[in-house]
């Protein structure tokens, strides 16, 4: 009997009709394995995963394979996005056994959950032989299997241990991390490393903050170069905006087509702050289009943001997105079709499969003359309309707390930038050198929609995901799921609530953030100042995960440290800052050696080193006051900014801070030490 029909996970529902007697992750499944004295197959994947679909079609939909599984195993299907704790434990085991990891993840375990053989994707013939071999070993070589499992558990327990060396996260360490990234930077193509190449959003956030603190031109150029290379590449959807998960090559040409919420949220932060710091019109355009993608393609009205768009369409990767020159001519006509082929590097031989090409931006449009920009916008609109008639990729519409927190923070920063700097205020603050009235109107429209989406999402997280003071990991169709929130959920959502507090000036968001952080300190903290990824009262797995490294998303430890830094600055309570410092001290030794895997921790460290600055602007016009615009435009790394009338309830930064002589007044503090209040932009900039 397949037990997945009532699951809330779209990934599990994709397997509800398999001939495999799937169980969801639950105690009853392991009890059944113990009763039958058979091993457990734990199959871990996610809805947008291409090779998960391939293995499902080849093996899990096959009657003979289903019978083999049902006769000899208890099969458990896990959505890694719904249960990141389970995924983390077994991914560590897979990496320990094979030297690599990925999804689908295929783990064989004892009835108590101890893994003894791990792998990833297996073609059907290999998978059948593996099932037969594991079954034979379980029956005839049980002692060796149990010994192997014990060795794996010992190995993963050491890999996830807390209590290692600690050190202050100093300026020298952060400078060394930036230097290491500079050495590893791909100076030709941008980014770091070769194929496959992933968007290094967390490292770019760190480098932008490092540039602000130190003035490093190299850190800024690495961020700018990488951002431009990605924006011009096939990894960036040149028609609808948004970014794919990664590029299969080293030069951003052909993507793995799935689009993840977390990537796009983090990249929106990168392009927003690159625009804020440099006025780069390309950064402005990509920030706008990424915000539009989030609001149009992933937002679920009345709820939050969906997790992902699939890599495949009707089982074919890239079917929605790839073009031939003839297809461009068919949609645009001969003249515009040839022009578009040149602009988007669409060739007869193709850059993808079967003579098709993924659109790339081979010519500059942001600094082009108005006629070229107008023609480009017209071509994009017509191609997108034609593409919308093609079959579309499926959407995984579950709402993940942590990823929605990342999206709220990114959109709040984007909206604040547009609101305080305006849509058309000249190079360096608004549309930039490539701006025009049509572009400014589009930016304003996107901002209005994005603002509505982020507020709905924040409300959904507070109303639906927060249950009896504890976070739940996922929801779908407005109904919260059972999985408990993990540390990254608490950190990312708390940081999002801090961003909402700054954007709205409402005290309740800060109160909600403080409650989440208090729970994290009480339930997730480790004795050495670090944090576990699961709460002390969570389900006990074979080991308690505590991964300090950043990967596709901030680690739980980095996320909670960043939220603690921000909350301390907003609330004025030093114990949260001290907790952040202790958490970052457990990551500092890794920052010194592996900068590429500690980007968000390093970004939080930059905020601490810069103060962070606490900026309060007392004004009747928070959106339009020049002091607010100047403060946000020049805010140092990790600075917090609150604007509004004096003594707003629940807003500590506005307490006991009156206007001077009836004029809007800025109060700047750094590390809880305050400077004199000022009423002019020049005086404010001098303090910043």
N, C-alpha and C positions, 0 to 999 in steps of 0.2 A: 504493500500500500504506500503510494507516494503521499507525503504529508505536507506538501508545500503550497497547496491551493489557498490556504488562508494566510499566507505570509504577507507582510507589508512591503517587503523588498521586491522591486521589479526584477532583480536578478534571480531571486529564488522562484518567482512566478514564471520566469522563462523556462524553468525545469519542472514545473508542476505536472506536465503531461509525459515526462520521460518514463520509459519502462523500468527505470531504477526506483527501488523503494526508498526514496530519499527521506531523511529526517532533517529538520532544522537543528541547529546547535541547541541541545538541551540535555539535562541529566538523564531523561528517559532513554535517550539514544544509547548512552554509555551503559546504562543498566541493561538494556536489551543485548548489547554486545557481550556483557558479562554473563547474562543468562544463557546465551547461545554458545559462549566460549569461542568467539570469532574476533578477528581484528576489526578495527574501525578504519574506513577510508574517510578522510577529511578533505573535501574538495573546495578550495577557496578561489573566488574570482569576483568579478564585478560586471555590471550590465554593459558598460561601454568597451569591454575588453575583446579585441578581435580574436585572439587565439583561444579565449574561453569559449567563444561561439564555435570555433572550428572543432575543438575537442568535444563540445556538446553534440554537434552534428555527426561527427565521426563515431563517437563511442557511446555517449549517454542516451542517444536516441535510437541506438541499435538494440534490438530485442535480445540477441545472443549475448552481447556484453552486459545488458541489464540482468539477464538470468545468472551469469557468472558472478556479478556483483552481489545480487540478492542471495544467492546460495551460500556464498563464502564470507560475506562482510556485512557490517552495518554501515551504510553510506550516509554521510552527513554533508550537507551543502551549506556553505558559509558565504555571505556577502561581506567582503573585507571592509567595505565602507560602513556597514552597519555594525560590525564587530572588529574594530581595529585592534583590540586587545588580543583576540584570538589570532588574527592575522600576524600580529607582531611576534607572538611566541613561536608560531610555526614557521614564519619566514626566517627567524633567527636560526631555527633548527635546519631549515632547508639550506641556508647559506653555510652553516657549519658543516653540513654533510657534502654539499656539492660545490661550494665555492661561489655560487651565484644564486640569484633568486628571481622571481617574477611570477606572473599569473597567466594561465591558471596554475595554482599551486596544488600539488598532489601529495598528500601526507598519509602514510599508514601508521596507525597508532594502536597501542594496547587498549583494552577496555577501561583503563583509568586515564586515558588521554596522553600517555607517554609516546612520543614519536619515535619510530625505529627505522623508517625508510622514507625519504623525501625526494621530491622532484618537482618538475613544472609541467610543461606540455608533453604528452606522449602521443605519437600517432597511434591509430587503432591497433595495428599488429603488435607494436611494442607494449601497448597498454594491456592487451590480452595476455601476452607472455608474462608481464609483470604481475598481473592478478594471479595467474597460475603459480608463479614462483613464490610470491608472498604467502599464498595459501599453503603451499607445500612446506615452506619454512616454518610457518606458525604451527603446523601439525607435527612436523618431524624434528625441528631444531629450535624448540621453544626456548630453551635456556640461552642459546646464542642470541635470539631475538631480544629477550629481556635484557641481556647484558648490553646489547647495542643501544637499546632505549635508555638505559641508565647512563651510559656514556654521553648520549646526546643531551639529556637533561642537565648533566653536570656541565657540559660545554655551554649550553645556552644560559644556564644560571650565571656562569662567569661573565658571559657577554653582556648580560643585562644587569650586572651587579651595581649597587650603589656603594658608597664608602671608599671610593678611589681618591687619588690625590686632588687637592684643591689649591687654588692660587687666585689672588685678586686679578680681575680682568682689567689690566692697566692699559695706558696709552701705548706703551711699548709693544704689548701683545697685539693690540689692534692695528698698529702701524705695520707690524710684521705680517699680520694676516692680509692686509691690503697689498703688501709687497709680494706675498706668495701668490695672490690672485693675479697680480700684474705679470709675474713670471709665467703663469699658466694660461694667460689670455691668448686666444687665437687672434693674432694681429691681422690676419687676412680676412677671416670670416666672422669674427666676433664670437663671444661666448667662451666656453672652456671645454677642452677635450675634443675628441673626434666623434664619429658616428657610433651609435645614435646620439644626437645632440639635444639636450633638454634646455628649456628656457631657464636661465639662472636667476630668477626673480629675487630670491632672498639675498643672494650675493650683490645684486645691483642695488637693492635698498641699502645694504651696508655701505657699498662704495659711495653712493650719493651722500649718505650721512658723514662718511669719512672725509669726503671732499669738503663738506660744509665746516667740519671741525678743524681740519688741517689746512684747507686751501689747496689740497693736492690736485693739480691739473691732470695727473695720470689717472687717478681714480675716477674723475669726472669723464675723461675721454674713454676709458674702458666701458663705463656705463652707457655713454652716448653712442659709441661705435656699435656695441652689442644691441642696444635698443633699435638703432637704425637698421642693422642687418636683419634682425628678426622682422621688423615692420615691413621691409621690402621683400621678404622671403615668402615661400609658399606656406610656411607655418602660420602666417597671418592671413586670415580670410580677407582678400582684397575687395570683396563685394559687401559682405554683411558685418565685417568686423569680428573681433575675437581671435583667439589663438588655439591651434591644435596642441595636443599633449607634447609632442616632440617631433623632431625631424629625423628621418631614417638615414640621412646623409650628414656630412659635417658642415654644410653650407646653407642650411635652412630651406632647401629647395622642395623636397617631397616630405610632407608630414605623415605621421600616423594620425589619422583624421579625427580621432575622438577629441572632443572639446570638454575640458573639465572646469567646473566652477572655480576650484581653488587656483588653478593657473591663471585664469582670466582676472580674478580678484586681485591677486598679487601683482600681475603685470599692469593692471590699472593703477595701482599705487606707484609702480616704477615710472610709467609715462606721465602720470599726474605730477610727480615731484620733479621729473626731468623738465617738464614744461614750466613748472613754478620757478625752478632755479635758473633756467637758461632762456626761456621764452621761445624755445625751438618750435616752429610751426608743425613739424612732423610729429613731435611728441604730443602737441595739443590735439592734432587730428586723431592720432591713434588712441589717446585717452578718451576722447569723445566717442569714437567708434566702439571701443571696448565697453564703455559704459552703456552704449546703446545696445550692444549685443547682450549684455547681462539683463538689461531691462526688457528687451524684446523677445529674446530667445529662451532665457532660462527662468525669468521670474514667473511665479504662479500667483495670479491675482488673489489677494486675501491671505496669502501664505508667505512663503519664502522663495528661495531660488532652488531650482532643480539641480541635481548633481552633475549631469553630463549629457552630452549628445554622443550617440554611438559612433564608432569608427566605420561601421558597415552600413550600407543601405541595401536592403533586400539581399544580404549576404555578400555584397560586393563592396570592397573598400574603395572609397573615393568616388563612387558612382555619382553622387550629387555634385561634386566639386570640379571634376576635370573637364577640359575643353580641347577641341581640335580647332585649327584655323578655319576649317569649313563651317564648324558650328558657330563660330564668332560671326562669320559672314552671313550665315543664315539668319541670325538674330539682328545684326546691326546693318546689314547691307555691305556691299563690296568695299566702299571707301572707309567707313568707320570700322569695318571688320579687320581690314589690313592694319589700320592705325592701332586698334586694340591689341592685335597680335604682337605688334612691335612693342607697345607699352607694357604688356603683361608677359612678354617672353614666351609666347605660344608658338611652337615651331611644328613643321611637318613631321619631324622625327619624334617629337614629344619629350617631355622630361619625366613622365610617369609610365603607365602601362598602356599597351595597345595603341601607341601613337598619340596618346592624350598628354596634356600638360596641366600642371597645377599653376594657377595664376600667381605671378610674381610681379613686383613693381620695378621694371627695368629702367624707367625714366623718372626724373624728378617732377612732381606735380605741386608740391607745397610752396615752392618758390617760383613757379611758372607764372606766366602772365595770365590775366583773368580769362582770356578766351580759351586757353588750354585747360585751365581749371574747370571752366564751364563745360567744355566738351568731355572732359574726364568724368565729371559728375553725371552727365547725361548718359554716357556709355555704361557707367557702373549701374545706374538705375535700370537701364534696359536689360542688361545682363542678369541682374538680380531678379527682375521680374520673370525672365525666362527660366532661370534656375529654380525659382519657386514652383514651377510647373513640373519639375522632375520629382521622382520619388525622394522622400526626405528621410534622414536618419532618425531612428527612434530616440526618445528622450527618457533618461532615468530620472523620474520626477520625485524621488524621495528627497526630503529636506534634511541635510546633515548640519547639525548645530555648528560645529567648528567652521565649516566652509562658508556657511551663511554669515558667521561672525566676520570672517575675512572679507566677504563681499560688503557688509555694512560699513566696516572701517574704510575700505577703499572708496566706496561711493560717497561716504560722508566727507572724505578729504577732497574728492573731485568736486562735489557740490559746493563745499566751502570755498574752494579756489575760484570757481566760476562766479559764485555770488559776491565774493569780496573784490575780485579783480575785474569783473564784467566780461561780457562776451566779445567786445570789440574796442579795446582800449589801447591798442598799439603794441608794437614789438616788445616782448619781454613780460608783458602782463596779460594780454588778451589774445587776439587771433594771431598775432605775430606777423611777420613779413608776408605770409601767404594768405592773410585773412581778407575777407570781403563780406558784404552784407549777407549774401546767401549762406555763407559759412557760419556767420555769427548767429543768424536765425536758427540754423540747424543745431548749433551748440546750445542755444537757449532751450529749444524744444527737447533735446535729449536730456538736458539737466532737469527740466520739470518732471519728465517721466522717471528718470533715475531717482530723484528725490522722493517721489511717491513710492517707488519700489523699495527703497531702503527703509523708509519709515514703516511700511507694512511688514517688512521682514523683521525689523527690530521688535515690533509689537507681537508678531507671531512667536518669536523666540521667548519673549517674556511671558506670553499668555499660554502657550501650548507646551513648549519644551521645558519650562521651569515648573516642576511638580513637587510640591511640598518642600521647596527650597533646594531641590536637587535637579540637575540638568539631565534630560534624556537625550540620547544621541540622535535619533531620527524621528521624523514624522512623515506622513503621506496622506494627502486628501484631508488635511486638517486634523488628523488623528495621530497622537503621539505613539511611538513604538515603545516596546519594553526595554531595549538595551540601554543600560545606564551610560551617562556621559563619561568620557575619559578626560584625562588632564588637558588635552588640546582643546576639547570643547569648553572647558571652564576658562582657559586662557584666552581663546579667540573670542568667545562671547563676552567676557568681561572687558576686553579691549574694545569691542564693538559698542558696548554700552557706554564706555568712557567717551568714544567718538560721538555718540548720540548726545551725551551731556554737553560736549563742547559745541556741537552744531546747533542744538535747540536751546541751550541754557536752562533746561529742565532738571531739577534736582533728583527726580525719581530714577533717572538713568544711572546716576552716580551711586545711589543707594543700592540699586540692583547689582551693579558691578562689585561693590564692596561685599555684598552677601555672597557672591560667587567666589570671590577671593578668600573670604573667611572660611568657606567650605573647603576650598583647595588646601589651605594651610592646615586645616584640622584633619582632613581625610587622606590627602595625597602626599604630605611632606615626608621626607626621609630624614634619618638622624644627622646626615652629613650636610644638611642644607639644601640638598637636591629634592627631587620629587619622583615618586612612582607614577606610572601612567594610569594606574587603576586605583580606585579608592580602597581604603583598608577594610571596608565592608562589602566589596564587590565579590563576584564569583571568583573562587580560587582556581587558577589554572596551574599547569605543571610548574610554572615559574611566574613571578610577578614582574611584568615588563617595566623597564625604566630606561628607555632609549634617550640619550642626551643629544643625539645628532639630528640636524635638520636635513630634510630630503625634499620631496615634492611640496611638502607643507612644513611650517615650523614644527619642531618637536614640541611635545607638551611642555617640556621644561623651558624652552625658549619663549613659547607663547605665554606661559604664566609669568615669566620674568618680565616680559614686555608690558603685560597688563599691570603688574605690580608697580613698575616704574611710573607708568602713566597715572595710575590711581593715587600713588603717593604724592605726585605733583599736584593733582587736582584737589586732594583732600587735606594735604598738609600733615598727614600722619606718617611719621618717620619709620614706624615698624614695618610698613610695607616696602619701603625703600631698602631697609636692612634685609628683608627676606629676599628681595630681588638680587641684592649684592651677593648673598650667600648662595643662591641658586646659580648665578653666573660664575661664581668661583669654582663650582663643580664642573663647569664646561670649559673654563679658561685653558686647562692643559690641552684640550682637544683643539681649541681655537688656534693654539700655537703650532699644531702639527697638521691639521686638516681644515684649512680655512674654507674650502668649498662646501663643507658639510656642517658649518656652524654660522651661516650667514645671518640668521635672524637673532641668534644669541649675540653676535658681534654688533648688529644694529642696535639691540637693546643696550649693549655696553657703550656704544657711542652716545646714546641718549643720557646715560648716567654721567659720562665724562663731561658732557656739555652742560650739565646742571642737574636735571634738565631745566630749561627756562620755564617759569610759570608767568604767563602774560594774562592780565585782566584788563579789559577795556570797558570802562563805565560809560555807557552811551545809551541814548534813546533809539539809536538806529544801528543795531548790530550788523545788518547786512550791508549798509551803505556808508558807514563811517570810514573816512580815510585812515584813521588810526588802526582800525581792524584790518583793512587791506594791507597796509604797510607791515603790520605785525605778522600776518600770515605769509606775505611774500618773502619776508626776511627771517622767519622763525628758524632758530638754530635746531640741530638734530634732536628729535624727540620732544620738542617744546609742546606745552599744552597752552591752549588759548580759549578763553571764555569771554564773551562780550554780552552786555546787557545792562539793565538798570541796577543801581546799587541794592545790596541786601536782598537779592532774590532768594527765596527759601530753598534750602538744599544745595546752594551754590557757594562753597567756601571761598572761592577766589574773588567773589563779589562782596563778601561780608566786610562791613566797616570800611568801605572804600567809596567815598563820596566823589562827586564831580568837583573840580576846583574852579571856583568863580563861575559856576554854572556851565562850564565847558566840558566836552568829552575828555576823559582823562585815562591815561594808560599807566598801569602799575606793573613793573617788571621785577621779578624775583628770580634768583638762581640758587638752587639747592637750599631753599627756605631762607635765603638772605635777600632782602629787598632793597631796591634803589628808590630814589625819590620819584614821586609821581610826575608825569609830564603830560603836556597838552598839545604838543606839536609833533608832526611826523619826523622832523629833523632830530628833535631831542630823543624820540623813541628809537630811531635808527642808530643813534649814537650809543644807546644802551644795549642794543642787540648786536 
